[in-house]
Amino acid sequence: MKRLFFVLLMVLVIFLPVLLVASSGGTAHPGSFPPTLESYHDSQMTHVGKILLHRMEVEPLNIIVTLLFLGAIIHTFLASKFKKISEKLREKHEEAVPKKENATQYTGDVVKEVSFTSEVFHFLGEIEVIFGLWVFPVLLAVSYVHGLDSIIAYINSVNFTEPVFVVVIMTLAATRPIIRLSEQSLQQVAKLGKGSPAALWFSVLTMGPILGSFVTEPGAMTISALILAKQFYARKPDPKFAYATIGLLFVNISVGGTLTHFAAPPVLMVAGKWNWDMGFMFTNFGYKAIIGILISNTLYFLYFRKDFEKLENIKISRKSKLLIPWDMREDKVPLFVTITHILIMIWTVYFAHYPPFFIGGFLIFLGFSQATGHHQNRINLKPALLVGFFLSGLVIHGGLQKWWIAPILGNLAELPLMLGATLLTAFNDNAAITYLSSLVPTFTDSMKYAVVAGAVTGGGLTVIANAPNPAGQSILQKFFTHGVAPSGLLLGALIPTIIMGLIFMLL
């Protein structure tokens, strides 16, 4: 009953702003929402506080949609709590319900009875779901005040190309032919160091993140985490070394996708609007990211050199092998299958801004993967769809926050802007930070650089700081006694974060 009350309270909190609007007495003023910045007629005002108060008076609904956006951010902090409650409910349910093995008449699948309440809390604990979930009360509030046509017009004006592209490219990057090719390439690099655990560790944490600029950061995180699970974490490193490695991985992945304009979610959200192409990204971010990755990896390598010596004498136990996903099976993938996957990825990236083209290519991929199913793993669309849902919710919320973002961020200098973006990223996904910044019409080129540099720098501090982090944690958390502790991740990522911040500021 207590947990049911908690769910009802959560629903009430989500829809409370809508009830507040309803209590005002009905539709206030049908029309378009959100208002354009020019419609506020406050260009003569210079004080930020007065500008915000004026815009609240002109459009009170601004307060409601921003409170809902704040509610989504607070919800992200509570995600782990919901997951823990879900796990406890699931364990309690499994103890209370006797095991059943009821095979279905046609498929022979085993029917497993699940706890509905546990699944509800698990759903509320999915970080990628949160922003999309909080869109629904926004839709209701805007529809109530301005009419259904207003919210339909707004949603129709939102550009969902980036979220759809991320879903497609993440799915392609996680296929077995691409993962196998990436693993074999990294192993060849590691052979330069005689294939030792130290050499493989260094190559994965260096080449893996850089690879993210071409197979996307989520793809690189999946590949790198799986290889580290197989070759490093399965050897049971010291907890301090284990946390240092996952912290370094998260930071390196966050900055490693900046060599191109399509691989890192925080860059992808602004590249089209700011006209940043591959050449711009490499000359302004990419080479600095490579330098920072090499410096951070070298420092950690030297500090833990004695730990590497211990790992060389440790054999991987059968129990540790069982913790590694079955995707890492060793049988070969035919060359024509791998080449076809690469060509489809190239097609997708080339037509990244044209959904009819890359969606068509994705449909061809689905057919090809079914025809070569014995060389594939089961296509798991859930991670990609969740990230796409997250980004979709983000762009819907973000378009309604222009009224306060423009005057606040527009009044910050470059250094405070970069430090602020780094700090905010630790408490929210960095794609959210850059997208919201792209809504500020007065940003100069140096301010654009500062906010993106800060966002990618802070992408490894917490699991919610960068979209690919949850994927990496889900693969590696089995090798930590009580899961990945936020404090351990923060300490492991702190030094490389500082290094990357200094490099982006000074070079």
N, C-alpha and C positions, 0 to 999 in steps of 0.2 A: 504493500500500500504506500509506503514511503516513497519508493521509486516511481510509482504511478503518479503520486502527487508532484514529484520533481519534474516529470515529463509535462504534466499539465501546467506547471508553473513556467516551464520553458516556452510552451506554446503561448501562454499569456504574455510573457515578456516580449516575444516576437511580434505579437499582434496588438500590444498595448498602444503604440503610437497610432495605429489605425482606429482604435476605439476612441482615443483622444480627439482625432479628427472628426469622427462620427458625432461625438458629443457636442461639437460646435454648432450643429443644427442643420446639416445637409450640405449640398453642393454650394460652395461659396462663390466661385467665379469660373464658369466653364471657359476653357481656352487652352492654349498651348503650354506645355511644361517640358523641360525647364526653360525659363526665360533666357534670352540672349544676354550677354554681359552688357551690350550697348543699351539694352532696354531699361537698365537701372538708372541711367543718366547721372552717374556719380563720378565721372572722369575728373571733375574739379576737386574732388576730395583727395586728401593725401594721408590722413590718419587711418591706419588699417582697422582699428576698432570701430570708428564711425562708419566706415564703408560696410563692415559686416552687419552692424546694427541697422543701417539703412536698408540693406538687402533683405534682412529678416522681416522688416516692416512691409516692404514692397511685396514679398512672397513668403508668408509664414510657413508654407509647406517645405521650404528649404530646411527648416529646423528638423522637421519630421524625417525627411529622407537622410539627413546627416546623422541623426540619432540611430536610425536603422543601420547605416553604414558603420557607425561606432559599435553597435551591437554585434555586427558580424566580426569585427576585429577582436572584441572581447571574447566572443565565442571561440575564436581560434586558440586563445590561451587555455580554454577549458576543454579543448578537444581530447587531450590525454586523460582527463578525469572521466569523460564519457566512455572512453575506451576501457579504462580500468573497471568501471561499473559494469560494462557489457561483459567483460571477461568473468567477473565474479558471478553475474547472473547466469552465464552459460555453464560454468562449472556446477553451480547449484542445481541448475535444471538437469544436467546430465546425471547427477547423483540421485535426483528424485525420480527421474523417468527411466524405467528399465530399457536396456538396449533391445532394439528391434531390428530384424533383418527381413523386412517385407519387400520382396522383389516385385517390381511392376510386371504386369502381364505381358507387355510387349517388348520392353527394353531390357529387362533384367537388372535395372539400376536399383541400388539400395535406397530405400526411403528413410531418411533420417529426420526424426522429430526435433524441431528447433524451438527455442524460446523467442516468442514475438517481442517481448520487452527487451531482451538482450540484443536483438537485431535492431530495435529502435535506437538504443543507446549507441550501438556500433555505428549506425548511420549518422547520428549526431556527432560522433567522434571523428568522422572522415573529414580531414582538413579541406580537401578539394571540394567537398559538398557545400561547405558553410556559406560562401558568398552567394552561390546560386539559391540556397535555401532562403536567405534573407532578401532575395529579390521579390518573393511573393508578397510580403506585406507592403513593399514599396509599390508594387503594381496596384494593390488594393487601395492604398492611400491616395495615389495620384488619380486613379480612376474615380474614386469617390468625390474628390475635390474638383477635378477638371474634366471628368467624363472619360468614358472608355476610349473614344476616338483619340484623345490626347495621348494616352499611354501606348496605343497601337501605333500612332505616328512616331512616337519617340523610339520604340523598339525597332520599328522599320528603318529608322535612321542610323541605328547602331551598326558598325562594321564588324561582323563576326568572322572575317577572313582569317585572322591570326589564330583564334581558337580552333577553327576547323583544320587549318594547316598543321597545328601542333598535334592534333589527334592522329592525322595521317602519318606525319614524319616519325612520331614516337612509335607507332605500330610497326612501321617499316624497319626502324633501327633496332627493335627488340627481336627481330626474326632470327632464327638459328643460323642461316647462312652469313648474315652480317656479324653476328656475335662470334661465330667460329673464325671468320676471316680476321676480325679485330684481335681475338685472342692469339691466333697464330702469328700475327704481325708483331704483337707485343713480346711474345716469346722469342721471336727472332732477334729483337732488340736486346732482350735480356741475355742472349747467348754471348753478347760482347763481354759480359761479366761472368762467363762460364755458367750461366743459367742458375746461379745461386739464389737463395731467397732474397738476399739483399739486392741483387741485380734486377730480379723480377719486380720487387717492391718499388725500386727507383724508376724503372721503365713504366710500370703501370701508373704511378702517380705523376709521371711527367708526360708520357705520350697519350695516356688515356684522356686526361682533361683537354689536351690540344686536339685530340681526335673529336672531342665534343663540338668543335667548330664546324665539323663536316657531317657528323651523324646526329647532331643536336645534343645538348647537354643531358636531357633525360636518357638518350641512348647511350651516351658515354658513361653516365652514372651506372646504368644497368650492367654494362660490359665490365667496367673497372671493379665494381663491387663484387660481381660474380668471380672474377679472377682472383681478387684479394681473398675472398672467402675460401677458394679452392687451394691457393698456394701460400697464403699468409695466416689468416685467422684459424684455419684448420690445424695449425701447429701450436695453437694456444699461447700466443705471446703474452707477456706481462700486461696487466690491465692498463698501466700508464702508457705503455707502448701502443696498446690497442686503441685507446682513446686519442692519442696523438695522431695515429694513422687515419682514423675516421674523420677527425677534425681537419687534417691536412687535405684529405680527399674532397671534403665538402667545399673548402675554400678554393682549391685548385679547379674543381669542376665549375664553380661559379664564375671564375675569371677566364677559364680556358675556352669558353665558348665565344669570346669576344674577338676572335680573329676574323669572323664573318658576321654578316648582318641578319642571319636567319636562325642561328642555332641556340642562342641564349634567350629565354623568355623575356627578361627585362630589356634586352636590345630589340627583340622582335616587336615588342609593343610600341616602339617609338621610331624604328628605322624608316618605315615608309613615310611617316608624317614629317620627319626631319630630313628626309632624303640622304640617309646614311647608307652607302653601298659597301661592298667588300673592301675596296681600296681604302676608304675612309676609316673603316674599323681597324684594319691592320696597322695603318700608320699612326693612329691615335690611341688604340687600346691593345691590339694584338701583340706587338713585339714587347710591350711593357709587361703584359700578362706572362709571356714566356720567360722573361727575365725574373719576374717575381716567383714563378713556379720553381725555377731552377735554384734560386737562392733559398727558398723555404725548404725544398726537398734536401738540399745539401746540408743545411743546418740540422735538420732532423736526422739525416743519415749519419752525420758525425756524432751527434749526441747519443744515438742508440746503436752505435757500431758494435758494442759488446753484446747487445741483445741479439743482433744478427748472427753472431758466432754461436750463440746458444740454439737458435732456430735451425741451423744447419744440421744439428745432431738429433733433431726431434722428428720422428716419423709420424705421419698423419694417421690417426686412429680411425677405425671403422666407424666409431660413433660420430666423429667429426665429419666424415664423408657423408653420413646420412643427413647432416644439416645443410648440405649444399643442394640447391635445386637441381632437378633432373635435366634441366636445359643444358647442362654442361657435359652431356654424354660425348664420347670421344670419336664415334664413327664419322667418316669423312662426308663432306657435302660435294656433289659433282660441280665441276667448274662452271658449266652452263647455267646451273641454278644460281650460283653466287653472282655471276655476271648479270643475269636478268634482274636480280634484286638491286644491284648497284645501278643499273640503267634506270630502273623505276625510281630510285631515290634521286638520281640526277634530274630526271623529268620533274619530279615533285618540287625540288628546290628551285629549278629554273622557272617554273610557273607558280611560284609561291603566292603571288598576288592575284592569281586567276583560278578561283575555286572550280569552275567547270572542267579545267584541264587537269588539275592534280587530283580531283575526285574521280575523274574518268580513269586516270592512271591507277588509282587505288583499287578501283573495281577490277581492273585487269590483274592487279597483284593478287586479289582475293581468289580469282579464278585460277591463276598460275599456282598459287600455294596449295590449292586443293588438288590440282593435277599432279603435284610433286609432294604430296602429303607425307610420304615415307621419309623424306629428307627434311621435313619441317617439324617444329614444335607446334603444339596447339596454340593458335593465335588468341592471345588474351587481350581483349579490347578494354577491359576495365580500367587499368592504370591510365591509358591514353584518354579515355572518355572522361574520367574524373578530372584530369588536368584541363581538358577542353571545357568542361562544365565550370571549373573554377575560373578560368580566364573569361568565359562568357559572362558569368555573374559579375566579375570584376569590371568589365567594360560597361555593363549596364549601370552599376553603382557609380562608377567613375564619372560618367557623363553628367550625373546629377550633383557632383561636388564642385563644379567650376566656380560657383558663387563665392566659396571661401578659399579655394586653393590658389586662384590667380592672385589675389592681393597679399596672401601670406608668403607663399614661395617666391613671388615676384619681387619681394622686398629683401631677400637674403642675398648676401655676397657669395662668391664662389666657394670659399673655404667653409663657412658655416653651412652652406648648402650641401657640400660633400659629406661633412661630418654628420649633419642631420640625417642625410639619406642612409649612411652606414648604420647609424643608431636605430632609425625607424625600421630598417630592413631586418634587424634582429627580432623585431616584434611583429613583422608582417612580411608577406612574400615580396621580394624585390621587384617583381613584375608590377605589383600594385603601385609601388613607389614611382617607378618610371612612367607608368601609364598616367597616373595622376599629374605628374610633372608635365607631361605632353599637352595637358589641357591649359597650361599657362601661356597666354599669347605673347607675353613680354620677355620670354626667356631669350637670352643671348646665346651665341655658340659656346662661350666659355661656361655658362650656367648649365647648358645641356650636358656638356662633358662632365661637369662636376657631379651632377645628380646621378648620371649613369655609372660613373666611376665609384661613387659612394655605394650605390646599390649593389654592384657586383662584388665590391670589396667585402661587404658585410654578409654575403650570401651563405657563409659557412658557419655562422655563429650559433644558429639554432636550426632545428629540423624544419621549421616553418619559414625560414628566411629565403629559401630558393625552391622552386617547384620540384626539381629532381631529388631533393634531399629525402623526402619520405620513401622514395623508391630504394635509395641506398640503405636507409635505416632498416627497411623491411627485410632486406637481404642479409644484413650483417648483425641485426640485433640478437639473433640466436646464439651468437658467440660471446655475448655479454651476460653475466650471471643473472642480472635483474633487468635486462634490456638496456638500451643506451640511455644513460642518465644525462639530463640537460646540462648539469654543471660540468660533467666530464667532457661533453662535446664542446662546451664553451671554452674550457681551458685548453683543449687540444687545438682549437681553431684560432685562439687569440693571437699567438705569435705570427702565423702566416697572414692573418688579417691585418695586423699592424704593418708588416712588410709590404703587402700589396698596397695599402693605403699610402705609405710613404713613396712608393714607386710611382703611383698614379699622380701624386701631388708634385713630385720633384722632377720627373723626367718630361 
